[in-house]
Amino acid sequence: MVVAPLAAPDAVRAQTSSAPTAAATNGPTYADLATFSDAADLVVRVQIRRQTVLKPDRAPGLAAGFARLYIEADTVALIAGRASVGGALAYLVDVPLDAKGKVPKLKKREFVLFADSVPGRAGEVRLVAPGAQLEYTPALEARLRPLLSEIYAASVPPRITGISDALAVAGTLTGESETQIFLATENRSPVSITVLRRPGQTPQWGVSWGEIIDSSARPPAPETLRWYRLACSLPAQLPSNANLAREPEARRLAAGDYAYVIAQLGPCTRRITQAPAAS
């Protein structure tokens, strides 16, 4: 890797727009890692070489109990990236003070950064969110590898932005029905959910990630990118204006099937991130 020149601390702009939260005892969840990874152009393992504490007047928006640091670090490995990275990096990060109110010493410690390169500033990166610096461990990298493989795959599932339409149709037998839920996506590629009910059977549901609605489609496996796209993006309830059914019973069926899917997906648990803002 080519070593890029570092800017002096005075040249680095404040890059934090809101206060970070301290990492939870149990560490980041899958949703946290997916949120960071999905937003970042670079996922980099670094070793801290030097830290400089910024004075309060150069750290606007700094939360109480935190210090803003200018970090100079050596690149250990580019874990994944849509951009190149040099052998040395500089960035800003807000870190919580210790129990004595002191700034923690990060020198020689290794971290994973979820960051974007800074246009026109070679060697500088900007963390994608407060808290997007995680202590490196082999276990963390092992969790990240399959997630990043999905994000960088040619067939990456699209980001879900909402519900377009939903329609439930009763079958010829009592208790028989089919509900189709069409999802809105960021790139307008088709995604749909189908829920099939048969008398005396557990409801069957699945997701079709393409033009063809596959009645044999299956639910996404937990803690996969497809699961994250659904569990962490879909609204808790079916929007009334998306329900195309006219009859009250059909509307209740569509709403109930949607609630069933949400329950089957389970919660999108976060510890150190917030859901991305709706576009």
C-alpha positions, -999 to 999 in steps of 0.1 A, spaced: 0 0 0 12 35 -7 17 57 23 -4 89 20 5 122 36 -13 132 67 -29 165 74 -21 184 105 -47 184 133 -56 221 125 -66 211 90 -91 184 101 -127 195 103 -151 183 129 -167 152 115 -192 142 142 -228 154 139 -242 139 171 -231 124 204 -219 88 203 -231 62 228 -208 40 248 -206 4 235 -228 -20 254 -213 -47 276 -223 -74 251 -209 -55 221 -225 -47 188 -254 -66 174 -257 -79 139 -279 -49 131 -252 -26 144 -225 -42 123 -248 -42 92 -256 -5 97 -220 5 99 -209 -18 70 -237 -8 47 -229 29 51 -191 27 49 -169 28 18 -140 14 39 -138 -12 66 -102 -10 79 -82 -25 107 -58 0 121 -33 3 150 -33 37 167 1 54 165 -8 88 180 -37 106 196 -42 143 201 -70 157 223 -88 186 206 -96 216 227 -133 223 234 -135 252 210 -124 229 182 -149 202 191 -184 216 184 -212 194 195 -191 173 218 -212 154 244 -205 158 281 -183 130 293 -165 126 260 -133 138 244 -127 144 207 -95 129 195 -74 134 163 -61 100 156 -31 90 135 -31 53 128 -13 27 107 -33 5 84 -31 -31 94 -55 -44 68 -82 -32 44 -110 -57 54 -134 -44 27 -136 -13 6 -150 6 -24 -120 29 -23 -82 26 -19 -65 32 14 -29 42 23 -6 28 49 -15 56 73 -48 72 82 -60 102 102 -95 107 115 -115 122 144 -134 101 170 -153 109 201 -144 86 230 -159 84 265 -138 95 294 -129 68 319 -142 66 355 -116 92 366 -126 116 339 -94 109 320 -90 104 283 -83 67 275 -49 59 260 -54 43 226 -18 41 214 -9 7 200 -44 -6 204 -61 -20 173 -96 -10 160 -119 -16 131 -130 16 114 -162 20 93 -154 51 73 -154 71 41 -125 87 25 -124 125 26 -124 140 -10 -93 161 -16 -77 150 16 -54 121 10 -49 100 41 -79 113 59 -111 93 66 -144 102 82 -162 77 105 -197 70 91 -213 75 125 -205 81 161 -192 49 175 -180 35 142 -147 26 157 -148 -8 173 -120 -26 192 -105 -52 170 -108 -89 179 -105 -120 158 -141 -127 168 -153 -94 155 -136 -99 121 -151 -134 119 -185 -119 123 -179 -92 98 -165 -114 70 -198 -131 59 -217 -99 62 -192 -79 41 -192 -108 15 -230 -103 11 -227 -65 9 -201 -66 -18 -217 -95 -37 -230 -88 -72 -265 -99 -62 -267 -77 -30 -303 -74 -18 -316 -38 -22 -324 -15 7 -361 -15 16 -377 19 18 -413 9 26 -445 -9 15 -459 -3 -19 -490 -25 -19 -505 -55 -1 -535 -76 -11 -551 -107 6 -573 -130 -14 -594 -158 2 -592 -193 -13 -621 -217 -21 -617 -235 13 -624 -221 47 -591 -209 62 -574 -208 28 -558 -175 16 -528 -159 0 -514 -125 8 -489 -107 -14 -470 -77 0 -449 -56 -25 -420 -37 -11 -405 -4 -22 -368 -4 -26 -341 22 -30 -331 11 -65 -367 2 -75 -359 -35 -79 -388 -58 -71 -391 -75 -38 -423 -92 -25 -435 -112 4 -460 -140 0 -480 -156 29 -499 -188 22 -525 -202 46 -540 -237 43 -566 -253 65 -550 -270 95 -515 -259 86 -490 -234 99 -489 -203 76 -460 -205 51 -442 -173 40 -413 -163 19 -396 -135 1 -390 -132 -37 -360 -110 -46 -368 -104 -82 -395 -101 -109 -408 -136 -105 -431 -142 -74 -421 -176 -62 -447 -194 -41 -420 -217 -28 -398 -188 -16 -385 -191 19 -379 -166 47 -344 -152 51 -321 -168 76 -316 -148 108 -286 -126 109 -281 -124 71 -282 -93 50 -316 -102 36 -329 -106 72 -315 -72 81 -330 -55 51 -365 -67 62 -363 -68 100 -346 -34 103 -365 -15 76 -402 -26 75 -427 -6 95 -442 -23 126 -477 -23 111 -490 -25 75 -498 10 64 -536 14 58 -531 31 25 -510 2 12 -538 -23 18 -556 -27 -15 -583 -50 -2 -618 -35 -1 -637 -59 21 -631 -55 58 -623 -92 63 -597 -92 35 -581 -60 49 -579 -77 84 -563 -108 68 -537 -87 50 -529 -68 81 -527 -100 102 -504 -117 77 -481 -88 77 -480 -88 115 -472 -125 113 -442 -118 91 -429 -91 114 -432 -115 144 -414 -142 125 -386 -119 115 -381 -109 152 -368 -76 165 -340 -55 149 -319 -51 181 -294 -23 182 -270 -13 209 -247 13 194 -264 25 163 -296 42 152 -318 33 123 -308 51 91 -330 81 85 -358 75 60 -351 91 26 
